[in-house]
Amino acid sequence: MDFSVSDFARSELAAAYLQLAVTLGLAMLCTVLQKRYQKPYFGLWALAWVLYAVRIGSIITFLHTGASWWLFWHQVITGWTALALLWAALVFSQRTAWRSRYWIVVALPLIWSYAAIYVLQQFLWAAGPMVAFLSFTTAWTAWAFFRYDRMVGSPAARFLGGVLVLWALHHLDYPFLRAQGAWNPWGYYLDIVFEVGLGLGILFLVLEDLDQGLRTLTSLSGELQVRGPGDEPMAEAMLRRALSLRGVHGSALYLATPSGGAFVYGAGVSALWPYEGAPGAAVASAERVRRSGLPALEREHRSIRREGWTHAYTAALPVIREDVVVGSLVVVGEARDPFTVLDNRFLLAFGQQVGAALENEGLHRSLESRTEELERLQARMVHQHEEERNRLWRELHDETAQVLAALNLQLGLLQERADDSFAEGLDRAKTLVGEGIKSIRSVTRNLRPVALDDLGLIPSLRALARDFQGDDALTVEVRTPDQPPPLHADAELVLYRAMQEALSNAVRHAKCTRVEVSLETEDHQVRLTVRDNGAGVPEELLGTLRSRGGLAGLRERVAAVRGEFNVGNHPDGGVIVSVGVPKVRSEVKP
């Protein structure tokens, strides 16, 4: 066999060999991507580039030998290459499933190439339909990428569509320029440019998917962090965030139950799944994940269409708790699954994070429930403590004090009737009874602030300041608003007891000469601040101060009305006690 070529064909052969090398490089690239990500469209792209390399090898052999057999296979494989690129694009963008009738389309290049090479004698009649078919198929491939871009917003798909449109137009010049040698060898170089453009577009798609998938899953992970009070449940926020994934129209959370499993939350088109039931594809994907522990994908097929299901895919990610699959995160959409190039290890790690977050939310809810129960118990204890103080106040004020007052009166009558030998003893007895009455009045005043009931909060605070001020050794300055703030009776009592305890500690421990008391109204609460000008408390003793003695009881009182309590050293010296109580609060029933 003679492999010598004419001088005219030498330049074409050099360009053809260069294109063959580029094409084989693209086939290797797609093969690596297929091996790395295990996605069918990468394998189809690799097959398309292998066919394209065989097509170039056929034309190279034809140029060497001139045998029409190689020209025939060049034509056939050209058509198959175009179909393979189209099929890869459809599988990529829409997860299109193979149908047996498609073999008819695959046979068309074979039939027409035989007619063009061995039957038709006129060049335009032989080449024209095949060129039109090639150009139409390439344009269809461009349309598949443009459609995908329209559905999900993909710059990489838009770039690929643009390259394919230009390539489809370039195919049309074959009967007029390249077949006449006018484009030799520039037609090959232009094809190389388009091939490189497609290779770059495929890489852009991979990078774009990785970036978009990682960013979205990272934002999903953000929903799994500690949530503040009043926030929506973590699962609902996570499903709502999942709707931002490309082409996702619905998301739902499937959790295992002793009887099997059920959807417990839904968002988007899947919002009613927990109530009305989920489509078979969604249940099948969730169950497959539950059994295998791996991400699963359910494509649209005929049986689903008969059920009225309109989504192109249903993707499910495992939700893992303590290495056990407890459910799955299911998403549905129109284009293709959004986790397409994210590897399973990453998706499994994300599933573990979701499971841990759900467990943490359950623990957080349990903690909140226990905290509320403790608050109710604490409020009940404080309420009972206050009732006991009131009972003691009534007994001392209404009984013991009255008895002592009557005794004092009887001693006075006896003193008037007795002779001088008993007068001094009776006077001493009257003095002791008077001291007892004074002591009981002091105790009853501490047990129940009568001024608070009779005069209100602000006058009772000023009266309390006067009682502690006594002589000139201690000055108590009180600043209050002109109008009493709107407070519940329990909150007023807490502020009174806070000032009482703070002043008692200042007198006993602070060695101070001045105490400043301020009552201020803030947005949602009223704050009482008591500050002395003493030496303060060593930092190592502050913890003990907060947890023992009267301040510990004060802390419990403040917590019972859902208030705020702080004690510490002021930067300018002295101890500062701050108590804030809400203006309006729901009644906590003991």
C-alpha positions in Angstrom: 0.0 0.0 0.0 1.4 3.4 -1.0 1.3 5.9 1.8 3.0 8.7 -0.1 1.1 12.0 -0.4 1.2 14.9 -2.8 2.8 18.2 -1.9 -0.7 19.7 -1.8 -1.9 17.2 0.8 1.2 17.6 3.1 -0.1 20.8 4.7 -3.5 19.2 5.3 -2.0 16.2 6.8 0.1 18.3 9.3 -3.1 20.1 10.4 -5.0 16.8 10.6 -2.3 15.2 12.8 -2.4 18.3 15.1 -6.2 18.1 15.4 -5.9 14.4 16.1 -3.5 15.1 19.0 -5.9 17.8 20.4 -8.9 15.5 20.1 -7.2 12.6 21.9 -6.3 15.1 24.7 -10.0 16.0 25.0 -10.9 12.3 25.1 -8.4 11.8 27.9 -9.7 14.8 29.8 -13.3 13.6 29.7 -12.1 10.1 30.7 -10.4 11.5 33.8 -13.5 13.4 34.7 -15.6 10.3 34.3 -13.3 8.3 36.5 -13.2 11.1 39.1 -17.0 12.0 39.3 -18.7 8.8 37.9 -21.2 10.8 35.9 -22.6 9.4 32.6 -22.2 12.5 30.5 -18.5 12.7 31.1 -18.3 9.2 29.7 -20.4 10.2 26.7 -18.2 13.2 26.0 -15.2 10.9 26.1 -16.8 8.6 23.6 -17.7 11.5 21.4 -14.1 12.7 21.3 -12.8 9.1 20.7 -15.2 8.9 17.7 -13.9 12.3 16.5 -10.3 11.0 16.8 -11.3 7.9 14.7 -13.0 10.3 12.2 -9.7 12.3 11.8 -7.7 9.0 11.6 -10.0 7.9 8.7 -9.4 11.1 6.7 -5.6 10.9 7.4 -5.7 7.3 6.1 -7.7 8.4 3.1 -5.2 11.2 2.3 -2.4 8.6 2.4 -4.2 5.9 0.4 -7.0 7.6 -1.6 -9.2 4.5 -0.9 -12.9 5.4 -0.9 -13.6 3.0 2.0 -11.8 5.4 4.4 -13.8 8.3 3.1 -17.0 6.4 3.6 -16.1 5.7 7.3 -15.0 9.3 7.7 -18.5 10.4 6.7 -20.2 7.8 9.0 -18.1 8.6 12.0 -18.6 12.3 11.5 -22.3 11.9 11.9 -21.9 9.6 14.9 -19.6 12.1 16.5 -22.2 14.9 16.1 -24.9 12.6 17.6 -22.6 11.6 20.5 -22.0 15.2 21.4 -25.7 15.9 21.1 -26.6 13.0 23.3 -24.0 13.9 26.0 -25.4 17.4 26.1 -29.0 16.1 26.5 -28.0 13.7 29.3 -26.0 16.5 31.0 -28.7 19.2 30.8 -31.9 17.1 31.1 -31.0 13.5 32.2 -32.6 12.3 29.0 -33.1 8.5 28.9 -32.3 6.3 26.0 -35.1 5.0 23.8 -34.9 2.0 21.4 -36.2 4.2 18.5 -33.1 6.3 18.7 -31.2 3.6 16.9 -32.9 4.8 13.7 -31.1 8.1 14.0 -27.9 6.3 14.7 -28.3 4.4 11.4 -28.9 7.5 9.3 -25.2 8.5 8.9 -24.3 4.9 7.8 -27.1 4.8 5.2 -26.5 8.3 3.8 -22.7 7.9 3.7 -23.1 4.8 1.5 -25.4 6.7 -0.8 -23.1 9.8 -0.9 -19.9 7.8 -1.6 -21.1 5.0 -3.9 -24.4 6.0 -5.4 -24.7 9.8 -5.9 -22.4 11.2 -8.6 -22.9 15.0 -8.0 -20.8 16.4 -5.1 -23.4 18.9 -3.8 -26.1 16.3 -3.7 -23.8 13.9 -1.9 -22.2 16.4 0.6 -25.1 18.9 1.1 -27.6 16.7 3.2 -24.8 15.4 5.3 -23.4 18.8 6.0 -26.9 20.0 6.8 -27.4 17.1 9.2 -24.1 17.8 10.9 -24.8 21.5 11.2 -28.4 20.8 12.5 -27.1 18.3 15.1 -24.5 20.8 16.3 -27.1 23.6 16.6 -29.3 21.2 18.5 -26.5 20.5 20.9 -26.1 24.3 21.3 -29.8 24.6 22.0 -29.5 22.0 24.8 -26.9 24.1 26.6 -28.9 27.3 26.0 -32.0 25.7 27.5 -30.0 24.5 30.5 -28.7 28.1 30.9 -32.2 29.4 30.8 -33.4 27.0 33.5 -30.5 27.4 36.0 -28.4 30.4 34.9 -25.1 28.9 33.8 -22.5 31.1 32.2 -20.4 28.0 31.3 -23.4 26.4 29.4 -24.0 29.8 27.7 -20.3 29.8 26.6 -20.6 26.2 25.3 -23.8 27.1 23.4 -22.1 30.1 21.7 -19.1 27.9 20.7 -21.4 25.3 19.2 -23.5 27.8 17.3 -20.3 29.1 15.6 -19.2 25.6 14.9 -22.6 24.8 13.3 -22.1 27.8 11.0 -18.6 26.7 10.2 -19.9 23.3 9.1 -21.9 24.9 6.4 -18.8 26.2 4.5 -17.6 22.6 3.7 -19.3 22.2 0.3 -18.2 25.6 -0.8 -14.7 26.1 0.6 -13.1 23.2 2.4 -14.0 20.6 -0.2 -12.5 22.8 -2.9 -9.3 23.3 -0.9 -9.9 27.0 -0.2 -9.8 26.5 3.5 -6.8 24.0 3.5 -5.4 23.8 6.1 -7.2 26.7 8.0 -10.4 24.7 8.3 -8.6 22.2 10.5 -7.2 25.0 12.6 -10.6 26.5 13.1 -12.0 23.1 14.1 -9.1 22.9 16.6 -10.2 26.3 18.0 -13.8 25.1 18.4 -12.6 21.8 20.0 -10.4 23.7 22.5 -13.4 26.0 23.2 -15.6 22.9 24.0 -12.9 21.5 26.2 -12.7 24.7 28.1 -16.4 24.9 28.4 -16.6 21.4 29.9 -14.0 22.4 32.5 -15.9 25.6 33.2 -19.0 23.5 33.8 -17.2 21.4 36.3 -15.7 24.4 38.1 -19.0 26.2 38.1 -20.8 23.2 39.5 -18.2 22.7 42.2 -18.3 26.4 43.1 -22.1 26.7 43.1 -22.6 23.4 45.0 -20.0 24.2 47.6 -21.3 27.7 48.2 -24.9 26.5 48.5 -24.0 23.6 50.8 -21.9 26.0 52.9 -24.9 28.3 53.2 -26.9 25.3 54.2 -24.3 24.5 56.8 -24.8 28.1 58.1 -28.4 27.2 58.9 -27.1 24.3 61.1 -25.3 26.6 63.6 -26.8 27.6 66.9 -30.1 29.4 66.3 -31.4 32.2 68.5 -34.7 32.2 70.4 -37.6 33.0 68.1 -35.9 31.6 64.9 -37.8 29.2 62.7 -37.0 25.5 63.2 -33.6 24.6 61.8 -35.0 22.0 59.4 -37.5 24.5 57.8 -34.7 27.1 57.4 -32.4 24.5 55.8 -35.1 23.3 53.3 -35.9 26.9 52.4 -32.2 27.5 51.8 -32.0 24.4 49.6 -34.4 26.1 47.2 -31.6 28.4 46.1 -29.8 25.4 44.5 -29.8 25.5 40.7 -33.0 24.2 39.2 -34.4 23.1 42.6 -38.1 23.6 42.9 -38.8 21.7 46.1 -37.1 20.2 49.1 -38.2 17.9 51.9 -36.8 16.2 55.0 -37.4 12.5 55.3 -36.9 10.9 58.8 -36.9 7.2 59.7 -39.6 5.9 62.0 -40.2 2.5 63.7 -42.8 1.7 61.0 -40.5 2.8 58.1 -40.2 6.5 57.5 -42.1 9.7 56.6 -41.6 13.2 55.3 -41.8 15.6 58.2 -40.9 19.0 56.6 -41.3 20.3 53.1 -40.6 23.6 51.1 -41.5 24.8 47.6 -43.4 22.3 45.5 -42.7 19.7 48.3 -44.4 21.7 51.0 -47.5 19.4 51.2 -45.6 16.1 51.1 -45.8 15.6 54.9 -49.6 16.0 54.7 -50.7 14.7 51.3 -48.0 12.2 50.6 -44.9 12.3 48.4 -44.5 11.0 44.8 -43.2 7.5 44.3 -39.8 8.7 43.0 -39.3 10.8 46.2 -40.1 7.9 48.5 -38.0 5.5 46.4 -35.0 7.8 46.6 -35.4 8.4 50.4 -35.7 4.6 51.0 -32.7 3.8 48.8 -30.6 6.3 50.8 -31.9 4.8 54.0 -30.8 1.3 52.9 -27.5 2.1 51.2 -26.3 5.2 53.2 -25.2 6.8 49.9 -26.7 9.7 47.9 -29.3 8.6 45.4 -30.9 9.9 42.2 -34.2 9.0 40.7 -34.6 10.2 37.1 -37.9 10.9 35.4 -39.4 8.0 33.5 -42.6 6.9 31.9 -44.3 5.5 35.0 -43.6 8.8 36.8 -45.1 10.8 33.9 -48.3 8.7 34.2 -48.5 9.7 37.8 -48.4 13.3 36.8 -44.8 13.9 38.0 -43.1 16.7 36.0 -39.7 17.0 37.5 -36.6 15.8 35.7 -34.9 14.4 38.8 -35.3 13.6 42.5 -32.0 13.7 44.4 -31.5 12.5 48.0 -28.7 13.0 50.5 -28.3 10.9 53.6 -28.9 12.4 57.1 -26.5 10.6 59.5 -26.5 10.6 63.2 -23.9 8.6 65.1 -23.0 6.7 61.9 -26.6 5.7 61.4 -28.7 6.9 58.5 -31.8 8.5 60.2 -33.3 10.1 57.1 -32.5 12.0 54.0 -32.7 15.5 52.5 -34.6 15.2 49.2 -34.6 17.9 46.4 -36.5 17.9 43.1 -36.0 20.0 40.1 -36.2 20.4 36.3 -32.6 20.4 35.1 -30.4 17.8 36.9 -29.3 17.1 40.4 -27.4 20.1 41.9 -24.8 17.8 43.5 -23.6 16.5 40.2 -19.8 16.9 40.6 -19.6 16.9 44.4 -18.1 13.6 45.5 -19.9 11.3 47.9 -17.4 11.8 50.8 -18.3 15.5 50.9 -22.0 14.8 50.7 -21.8 12.2 53.4 -19.9 14.6 55.7 -22.6 17.2 55.0 -25.3 14.5 55.9 -23.5 13.9 59.2 -23.5 17.6 59.9 -27.3 17.8 59.2 -27.9 14.8 61.5 -25.8 16.4 64.3 -27.6 19.7 63.9 -31.0 18.0 64.1 -29.8 16.2 67.3 -28.5 19.4 68.7 -31.8 21.1 67.9 -33.6 18.3 69.7 -31.3 18.7 72.7 -31.8 22.5 72.6 -35.5 22.1 72.6 -35.3 19.7 75.5 -33.0 22.1 77.3 -35.5 25.0 76.7 -38.3 22.9 78.0 -36.3 22.0 81.1 -35.3 25.6 81.5 -38.9 26.7 81.3 -39.9 24.1 83.8 -37.1 25.2 86.2 -38.2 28.8 85.8 -41.8 27.8 86.7 -40.5 25.9 89.7 -38.3 28.8 90.7 -41.2 31.3 90.3 -43.3 29.0 92.4 -40.6 28.8 95.1 -40.2 32.6 95.2 -44.0 32.9 95.3 -44.3 30.5 98.2 -41.4 32.2 99.9 -43.2 35.5 99.6 -46.4 34.0 100.9 -44.6 32.7 103.9 -43.1 36.1 104.5 -46.6 37.6 104.3 -47.9 35.0 106.7 -45.2 35.8 109.2 -45.8 39.5 108.7 -49.5 39.1 109.5 -48.8 37.0 112.6 -46.2 39.4 113.9 -48.1 42.6 112.9 -51.6 41.5 113.8 -51.0 39.2 116.8 -47.6 39.5 118.4 -47.2 43.3 118.0 -50.8 43.8 119.2 -50.2 41.6 122.3 -47.0 43.5 123.1 -48.8 46.8 122.6 -51.5 45.7 125.0 -48.9 44.5 127.5 -47.2 47.9 127.3 -50.5 49.6 128.0 -51.2 47.4 131.0 -47.7 48.1 132.4 -48.5 51.8 132.1 -51.7 51.4 134.1 -49.8 49.3 136.8 -47.1 52.0 136.9 -49.7 54.6 137.7 -51.2 52.6 140.6 -48.0 51.1 142.0 -46.0 52.7 144.8 -42.5 54.0 144.2 -40.8 50.8 145.1 -42.3 49.1 141.9 -42.2 52.2 139.6 -38.6 51.8 138.5 -39.0 48.1 137.6 -42.3 48.7 135.7 -40.6 51.5 133.8 -37.8 49.1 132.9 -40.3 46.5 131.8 -42.1 49.2 129.6 -38.8 50.1 128.0 -38.0 46.4 127.1 -41.5 45.9 125.7 -41.1 49.1 123.6 -37.8 47.8 122.3 -39.6 44.5 121.4 -42.3 46.4 119.6 -39.7 48.4 117.7 -37.8 45.2 116.8 -41.0 43.5 115.6 -41.9 46.6 113.5 -38.4 46.4 111.9 -38.8 42.7 111.1 -42.3 43.2 109.7 -41.1 46.1 107.5 -38.4 43.8 106.1 -40.8 41.0 105.6 -43.3 43.0 103.7 -42.8 46.6 102.4 -46.0 48.2 103.5 -44.9 51.4 101.8 -44.8 49.6 98.4 -48.4 48.6 98.8 -49.6 51.9 100.1 -47.5 54.5 98.2 -46.1 52.8 95.1 -42.6 52.0 93.9 -40.9 55.4 93.7 -42.0 56.7 97.2 -41.1 53.3 98.8 -37.6 53.4 97.3 -37.1 56.9 98.6 -38.4 55.8 102.0 -36.0 52.9 102.0 -33.1 55.2 101.2 -34.0 57.4 104.2 -34.1 54.4 106.5 -30.6 53.4 105.5 -29.2 56.9 105.5 -29.7 57.4 109.2 -27.1 59.8 110.3 -24.5 61.7 108.3 -22.1 58.7 108.1 -23.8 57.5 104.8 -25.4 59.5 102.0 -27.9 57.7 99.7 -28.7 59.6 96.5 -31.8 58.4 94.6 -32.6 59.4 91.0 -36.0 58.2 89.7 -38.3 59.2 86.8 -41.2 61.6 87.5 -43.8 59.0 86.6 -43.8 55.4 87.9 -42.9 52.9 85.2 -45.6 50.3 84.2 -44.5 47.2 86.1 -46.2 44.1 87.4 -46.5 44.0 91.2 -43.9 41.1 91.3 -41.4 43.2 89.3 -41.9 46.1 91.7 -41.2 43.9 94.6 -38.0 42.6 92.9 -36.7 46.1 92.5 -37.5 47.0 96.1 -35.8 43.8 97.4 -32.8 44.5 95.1 -32.3 48.0 96.5 -32.8 46.7 100.0 -30.2 43.9 99.6 -27.7 46.2 97.8 -27.9 48.9 100.5 -27.6 46.3 103.3 -24.4 44.9 101.7 -23.0 48.5 101.3 -23.6 49.3 104.9 -22.2 46.0 106.2 -19.3 45.3 103.9 -18.4 48.2 101.5 -17.0 50.7 104.1 -18.5 53.4 101.9 -19.8 56.9 102.6 -22.0 57.4 99.5 -24.4 55.2 97.6 -26.0 56.2 94.3 -29.3 54.7 93.3 -30.9 55.2 89.8 -34.1 53.9 88.4 -34.2 54.2 84.6 -36.8 53.3 82.0 -35.4 51.6 78.9 -37.1 50.3 75.7 -38.5 47.0 77.1 -37.5 47.1 80.7 -36.9 49.1 83.9 -33.4 49.0 85.3 -32.3 49.7 88.9 -28.6 50.5 89.5 -27.0 50.7 93.0 -23.4 51.8 93.2 -21.3 52.6 96.3 -18.0 54.4 96.5 -16.2 51.7 98.6 -13.1 49.8 97.7 -14.9 47.1 95.6 -14.6 43.3 95.9 -11.5 41.3 94.8 -12.1 39.6 91.5 -11.6 36.1 92.9 -14.4 36.7 95.4 -17.0 38.0 92.8 -18.1 34.5 91.9 -18.7 33.6 95.5 -20.5 36.9 96.0 -22.9 36.1 93.1 -23.7 32.6 94.2 -24.1 32.9 97.9 -25.9 34.9 100.5 -28.6 37.4 99.8 -27.4 38.1 96.3 -28.1 34.5 95.3 -31.7 34.8 96.6 -32.0 38.1 94.7 -30.8 36.4 91.6 -33.6 33.8 92.0 -36.2 36.6 92.4 -35.0 38.3 89.3 -35.0 35.1 87.3 -38.6 34.4 88.4 -39.8 37.6 86.6 -37.5 36.9 83.6 -35.2 39.8 84.4 -31.5 40.5 84.2 -29.1 40.6 87.2 -25.5 41.7 87.3 -23.0 42.5 90.1 -19.4 43.6 89.7 -16.8 46.2 90.3 -17.3 49.6 88.7 -14.3 50.9 86.6 -14.1 54.0 88.8 -14.2 52.0 92.1 -16.9 50.5 94.3 -19.5 47.7 93.7 -22.3 48.1 91.2 -25.5 46.1 91.3 -27.8 46.2 88.3 -31.2 44.7 88.0 -33.5 44.9 85.0 -37.1 43.8 84.9 -39.5 43.7 82.0 -42.2 46.4 81.7 -44.7 43.8 80.6 -44.5 40.1 81.2 -46.9 37.2 81.0 -47.9 35.9 84.4 -46.0 32.9 85.5 -48.4 30.8 87.5 -46.9 28.9 90.3 
